[in-house]
Amino acid sequence: MTLCLNLEYRQNGAVVVRNAIPQALIHTIVETIGDFYRSEGFSGSLEEIICRLNVENQPLLYQLHLKTSLREIFKPVEACLEGLFQELLNTSYHELVGNSSGYLLGLPQDKRLVYDFHQECHYMKRVNPILTAHFPLNVACTSANGAMSYLNGSSALGALPYQKSRITNGYTNLLPIDIEKIVEDYEEIQPELNLGDCLFFDEFCIHKSNYNASDLPRLCGIFRVTSDKSANSHTRISPDNL
C-alpha cells in the first residue's frame, strides 16, 4: 500500500485498494460455494441457484448462505490481505472478529437484503477497532447492481445514536439519527469495484448497500478484523439486543 492510500484511510475512514486480490483466488471461492449449493441437489450456476431459491425457498437460501460463510473457504483471501489488515490497523497481527468471515447477497430487483446507512460499531459493540474489507466475488460492483456507498469522512463523527428498524425476512437497520443532515454534510461515494479490488473502511464510517437493479445477484466477500486479541470469541449481537 502506498503512503497516499494509507493517509486516505486515516483521513476519510475508507479507501479502495485496486488489484488487492488475485482473481484466481476469487474464482476458486465462487466455485467452492457453487459446488456446495450443487451438492444439495441443485443444478446450474451459483447465480441461477440463488435466484431460484430467493423465489422458491428463502429459508433454505438463508441456511445455505450460513453454511458457506466459513473462514475456511475464505482463508486464501484472508492470507492475501493480511499485510493490508496489519498496515491499516497499525499492528503486527490481526484477529478475525468472531473468528468468521463470509459474503453478502445483493439480490436482483429485491429490497429485502438492502442495508440502509449504518455504522459497524453498533453491530459489534464490544470490539474496537474494526476494519472491514469488502470485495466483489462474482461480478464487478457498480451503481447498476447496487454497489455499497459511504459518506466520505463521516468517521470523524464517531459512534452516533441510531434508530432501529427491521425488514421482514431481512436485515436489522441501525439508521443514524438526523441522517438527512449528515448526508448534506458529507459526500456520498459509491466506488465501482472490479474483481480483485477491495474497499476497506473503519467502524465509524457511515455506509449502506443499494438496490440491485440488474438481473444477477451481487456477491461480496466480507472480513471484519481487529487488533483486539479477544475479538475472535466475539459474535454479532442478536438483532433483538441491538
C-alpha positions as CSV (number, residue, x, y, z in Angstrom):
1,M,0.0,0.0,0.0
2,T,1.3,3.5,-0.8
3,L,1.6,6.2,1.8
4,C,-1.1,8.1,-0.1
5,L,-3.7,5.3,0.3
6,N,-2.8,4.9,4.0
7,L,-3.3,8.6,4.5
8,E,-6.6,8.5,2.7
9,Y,-7.8,5.8,5.0
10,R,-6.7,7.8,8.1
11,Q,-8.4,10.9,6.9
12,N,-11.6,9.6,5.3
13,G,-12.2,6.3,7.2
14,A,-12.3,4.4,3.9
15,V,-10.0,3.6,1.0
16,V,-10.2,1.4,-2.2
17,V,-7.1,-0.7,-3.0
18,R,-7.1,-1.8,-6.6
19,N,-6.0,-5.4,-7.6
20,A,-5.5,-6.3,-3.9
21,I,-6.7,-9.9,-4.5
22,P,-5.6,-12.3,-7.4
23,Q,-8.7,-13.0,-9.5
24,A,-7.8,-16.7,-9.5
25,L,-8.4,-16.8,-5.7
26,I,-11.8,-15.2,-6.1
27,H,-12.9,-17.6,-8.9
28,T,-11.9,-20.5,-6.6
29,I,-14.1,-19.2,-3.8
30,V,-17.1,-18.8,-6.1
31,E,-16.6,-22.3,-7.4
32,T,-16.3,-23.7,-3.9
33,I,-19.5,-22.0,-2.8
34,G,-21.3,-23.1,-6.0
35,D,-20.2,-26.7,-5.5
36,F,-21.7,-26.7,-2.0
37,Y,-25.1,-25.4,-3.3
38,R,-25.0,-28.0,-6.1
39,S,-24.1,-30.8,-3.6
40,E,-27.5,-30.1,-2.0
41,G,-29.2,-31.2,-5.2
42,F,-29.4,-28.0,-7.3
43,S,-28.1,-27.6,-10.8
44,G,-26.9,-24.5,-12.7
45,S,-24.6,-21.7,-11.9
46,L,-24.4,-20.2,-8.4
47,E,-26.2,-17.1,-9.5
48,E,-29.1,-19.2,-11.0
49,I,-29.5,-21.3,-7.9
50,I,-29.5,-18.2,-5.6
51,C,-32.2,-16.5,-7.8
52,R,-34.3,-19.7,-7.8
53,L,-34.1,-20.1,-4.1
54,N,-34.9,-16.5,-3.4
55,V,-38.2,-17.1,-5.2
56,E,-39.0,-20.6,-4.1
57,N,-37.4,-21.2,-0.7
58,Q,-35.9,-18.2,1.1
59,P,-35.3,-20.1,4.4
60,L,-33.2,-22.7,2.6
61,L,-31.3,-19.9,0.8
62,Y,-30.6,-18.4,4.3
63,Q,-29.3,-21.8,5.6
64,L,-27.1,-22.4,2.6
65,H,-25.7,-18.9,2.8
66,L,-24.8,-19.5,6.5
67,K,-23.2,-22.9,5.8
68,T,-20.9,-21.3,3.1
69,S,-20.0,-18.3,5.1
70,L,-16.9,-20.1,6.6
71,R,-13.5,-18.8,7.4
72,E,-12.0,-22.0,5.8
73,I,-13.5,-21.1,2.4
74,F,-12.1,-17.5,2.5
75,K,-8.8,-18.3,4.2
76,P,-6.7,-17.9,1.0
77,V,-8.0,-14.3,0.5
78,E,-7.5,-13.6,4.2
79,A,-3.9,-14.6,3.9
80,C,-3.5,-12.4,0.8
81,L,-4.9,-9.4,2.6
82,E,-3.0,-9.9,5.9
83,G,-0.4,-7.3,5.2
84,L,-3.1,-4.7,4.4
85,F,-5.0,-5.6,7.5
86,Q,-2.0,-5.1,9.7
87,E,-0.9,-1.8,7.9
88,L,-4.4,-0.2,8.3
89,L,-4.7,-1.4,11.9
90,N,-1.2,-0.3,12.5
91,T,-0.3,-3.6,14.3
92,S,1.8,-6.6,13.6
93,Y,-1.1,-9.0,13.8
94,H,-4.9,-9.2,13.3
95,E,-7.8,-11.1,14.7
96,L,-10.9,-12.0,12.7
97,V,-14.0,-10.7,14.6
98,G,-16.0,-13.7,15.8
99,N,-13.4,-16.0,14.1
100,S,-15.6,-15.9,11.0
101,S,-15.9,-14.4,7.5
102,G,-18.5,-14.6,4.8
103,Y,-20.3,-12.9,2.0
104,L,-23.3,-10.6,1.4
105,L,-26.0,-11.3,-1.0
106,G,-27.2,-8.4,-3.2
107,L,-30.3,-10.0,-4.6
108,P,-31.5,-8.8,-8.0
109,Q,-34.5,-6.4,-8.0
110,D,-35.2,-7.2,-4.4
111,K,-35.1,-4.8,-1.4
112,R,-35.2,-7.5,1.3
113,L,-31.4,-7.6,1.8
114,V,-30.5,-4.0,1.4
115,Y,-28.9,-2.2,4.3
116,D,-29.7,1.5,5.0
117,F,-27.0,3.8,6.3
118,H,-25.3,2.4,9.5
119,Q,-22.0,2.1,11.4
120,E,-20.3,-1.3,12.0
121,C,-19.5,-0.3,15.6
122,H,-23.1,-0.7,16.7
123,Y,-23.4,-4.3,15.4
124,M,-20.2,-5.4,17.3
125,K,-20.3,-3.2,20.4
126,R,-17.6,-5.0,22.3
127,V,-14.9,-4.8,19.6
128,N,-12.6,-1.8,18.8
129,P,-11.2,-1.1,16.4
130,I,-13.0,-2.8,13.5
131,L,-11.6,-2.8,9.9
132,T,-13.9,-4.1,7.3
133,A,-12.7,-5.5,3.9
134,H,-15.4,-5.6,1.2
135,F,-14.7,-7.2,-2.2
136,P,-16.7,-8.5,-5.2
137,L,-16.9,-12.2,-5.8
138,N,-18.9,-12.9,-8.9
139,V,-19.4,-9.6,-10.7
140,A,-18.0,-6.1,-10.5
141,C,-19.8,-3.8,-8.0
142,T,-21.4,-1.0,-9.9
143,S,-24.2,1.6,-9.3
144,A,-26.5,-0.5,-11.5
145,N,-26.2,-3.6,-9.3
146,G,-26.3,-1.7,-6.0
147,A,-22.7,-1.3,-5.0
148,M,-22.3,-0.1,-1.5
149,S,-21.7,3.6,-0.8
150,Y,-20.3,5.5,2.1
151,L,-20.2,9.1,3.4
152,N,-16.6,10.2,2.9
153,G,-15.1,11.5,6.1
154,S,-18.1,10.6,8.3
155,S,-15.8,8.5,10.6
156,A,-14.9,11.8,12.3
157,L,-18.3,11.8,13.9
158,G,-17.5,8.8,16.0
159,A,-20.3,6.5,17.2
160,L,-23.7,8.1,16.6
161,P,-27.1,7.5,18.2
162,Y,-29.4,5.5,15.9
163,Q,-33.0,4.4,15.3
164,K,-33.5,0.6,14.9
165,S,-35.8,-0.9,12.3
166,R,-36.3,-4.4,10.9
167,I,-37.1,-5.6,7.4
168,T,-39.3,-8.7,7.3
169,N,-37.1,-11.7,6.4
170,G,-34.3,-9.2,6.0
171,Y,-31.7,-7.1,7.9
172,T,-31.9,-5.0,11.0
173,N,-31.1,-1.4,10.2
174,L,-29.5,0.9,12.7
175,L,-30.0,4.3,11.0
176,P,-28.1,7.2,12.5
177,I,-30.4,9.9,13.9
178,D,-30.5,13.0,11.7
179,I,-29.1,11.1,8.7
180,E,-30.7,13.6,6.3
181,K,-28.5,16.4,7.8
182,I,-25.4,14.2,7.8
183,V,-25.9,13.3,4.1
184,E,-25.9,17.0,3.4
185,D,-22.6,17.5,5.1
186,Y,-20.6,14.5,3.8
187,E,-20.2,13.4,0.2
188,E,-21.7,10.1,-0.7
189,I,-19.2,7.9,-2.7
190,Q,-20.2,4.8,-4.5
191,P,-16.9,3.3,-5.8
192,E,-17.0,0.8,-8.6
193,L,-15.1,-2.3,-7.6
194,N,-13.8,-4.7,-10.2
195,L,-12.9,-8.3,-9.4
196,G,-9.7,-8.1,-7.3
197,D,-10.4,-4.7,-5.9
198,C,-11.1,-4.3,-2.2
199,L,-12.8,-1.5,-0.2
200,F,-11.6,-1.0,3.4
201,F,-13.4,1.1,6.0
202,D,-13.4,1.6,9.7
203,E,-16.1,1.0,12.4
204,F,-17.4,4.6,12.3
205,C,-17.7,5.1,8.5
206,I,-21.4,5.5,7.7
207,H,-22.2,3.3,4.8
208,K,-25.1,1.3,3.1
209,S,-25.8,-1.1,0.4
210,N,-28.0,-0.2,-2.5
211,Y,-30.8,-1.6,-4.7
212,N,-29.6,-4.1,-7.3
213,A,-31.4,-3.2,-10.5
214,S,-29.6,-5.9,-12.6
215,D,-30.6,-9.5,-13.3
216,L,-27.8,-11.1,-11.4
217,P,-27.1,-11.4,-7.7
218,R,-24.1,-9.4,-6.4
219,L,-22.0,-11.4,-4.0
220,C,-19.4,-9.5,-1.9
221,G,-16.9,-11.1,0.4
222,I,-16.5,-9.6,3.9
223,F,-13.8,-9.7,6.5
224,R,-14.1,-7.8,9.8
225,V,-10.7,-7.7,11.5
226,T,-9.3,-6.0,14.6
227,S,-6.2,-5.7,16.8
228,D,-8.4,-6.7,19.8
229,K,-6.9,-10.1,20.8
230,S,-10.1,-11.2,22.4
231,A,-12.3,-10.5,19.4
232,N,-12.1,-14.0,17.9
233,S,-14.5,-15.1,20.6
234,H,-17.0,-12.3,19.9
235,T,-20.1,-12.7,17.8
236,R,-22.5,-10.3,16.3
237,I,-25.2,-9.2,18.7
238,S,-28.7,-10.6,18.3
239,P,-31.0,-8.2,16.4
240,D,-33.3,-8.1,19.5
241,N,-30.4,-6.7,21.6
242,L,-29.1,-4.0,19.2
